[in-house]
């Protein structure tokens, strides 16, 4: 089994984060924590329509707090934690890196870098097929919204977080 660590999986919508995270969890003998599955299971049936940003973010924060605590327990018994939480923004990645450092947990950042046209085609396919990584419908406006938030890690961040660039 690999060294127990937090593996932060990041990339924009359609980059293949969930597929990659599932494979990594299998390869490392780790646990895969997918924010989309937590949100859909715990909150989506009660969500306001149309979706409200503040309502959603409050619940994501709660899920992430529980994911962190559970992932920390996994690492404490030698099980790698694969965190598939989007990590679209540098501040989000830094928050988890800081929590990990405080808990003396190593971090590895996995960055999936895929061209936008290919990512949108993947999202359309996922919407149509509703396969293993499907959690909810992502329309073009949602895709474009997340695209405005995506921050590709720079060299400093990659170095600080033991970054691996993945061409998925």
N, C-alpha and C positions, 0 to 999 in steps of 0.2 A: 504494500500500500504506500502511496506517496505521502510526503510530509503533510501533516494536517495544517491547513492554511485556509484563509478566505480567498477564494478565486472570484474576482469581480469581473463579470462578463459585460462588456459595453459595446454599443454600436447603435446606430439609428434604427428606426422601424424597418423591418424586413431584412436586416443584415444577417439573420440566421442565429441570433443569440440563443433562443430556446433549443434549437436543434443542436447547436454546438455545446451548450450547457449540459444537455442530456447525455451526449456522447462523452464529454469530459467526466461527468459524474460516474458513468459506467467504467471508463478507463482508470479512474483514480480510486474507485471504491468509495465515492463520496455521496453526499446528499445534495440534491438539486432543489433550490428554493426559487420558485418562479412567482414573481409578484402578480402577474396576470391571473394565474390560477387562484391565488389567495383572494384577490379582489373579486373575481367572478363568483367564487364559491361563497364568500362571506357577505358580500354587499350588493352585487349587481341586481339581484331580484328586488331590492329595496331602493334602487337608485332613482333619483328624480329624472324626469324626461322633459326637456332635453337635459343631458348630463350637465351638472354644475361643477365648474373647476374647483371651487373651494370645498365643496362637499366631497369630491373625489380625493383631493389632496389630503384632507384630514384623515380619511380612511387608509390611504396609502401610508401615511406616517405611522398609524397604529399597526398596520401589517408589518412594516419594516422594523418597528421596535420589537415585535414578537419574533420575527425572522432572525434579527440579530441575537436575541437571547437564546433561541433554539440552536442557531448556527454556532454560537460560542460554546454551548454544551457539547455539540458534536465534535468540535475541534479539541475540546478538553479531554475527550476519550479517544483521540487519534483519528477522527473521521474528517476528511476535507469537506468544506462547505462551498458549494458552487452557488454563488449569488447572482441570479438572473433577475436583476431589479431595474434594468434599463441603463442606469448610470449614464444618462444622456449629457449631463452637465458635470463639469469639473468639480464644482462645489459638492455635489452629491457623492462623487467618488472620494473626495477628500474627507467628507464626513465619515464614511465607512472606514477609510484608511486610519483616521484618527481613533475611532472606536476600537479598531483592531489593535492599534499600537498600545492603547491604554490597557487592553486585555492581553498584551504580549502575544498577539497572533500574527504570524506572517501574512503578507498580502501578495497576490499575483494578479495583475491587471491583464485581462485578455481583451484586445481591441479588434473587433471585426470591422474591417474597412471594405465596403462594397459600394460600387457606383449606384447613384440614386435611381437610374432607370431600371437596373436589375432588381433593386430592392422593391420598387413599386410593382414590378411584374411578380415578384414572390408574394407580396401582400395580396394581389389580386388572385393568385393561385390558391393561397391559404384561405381567403374568403370563400372561394368557390368549393374547395375540397373539404374544408373543415377537418383536417387531419389531426395528428397527434399534438402539434404545437398550436392549434387553433384555440383561442380563449374567447375572442370576441371579434365582431366585424370591425374592420378598420377601413373607413372610407377615405377618399382622396383628401378631404379637408382636414381630417384628423392626422393623416400622414404628413401633409404639408405643415400643419401646426407643429408637430414634433420636429420636423426638419428645421424649423427656425430656431429650435432650442439646442440642437445637436452641437456639441463641442468636441472635436477630435482632440485627444490628448496630445500635448506637445512633448518634445524630447525630455524636458525637465520632469514632467509628470510620469512619463514612461519609465525613466530611470528611478525615480523615487518609489514607484509602485511595482518594480520588477516587471515592467510591461512586456507583453508579447503581442506582436502584430500578427493577426490571423487573416489570411486572404480566403475568406469563406465563400 
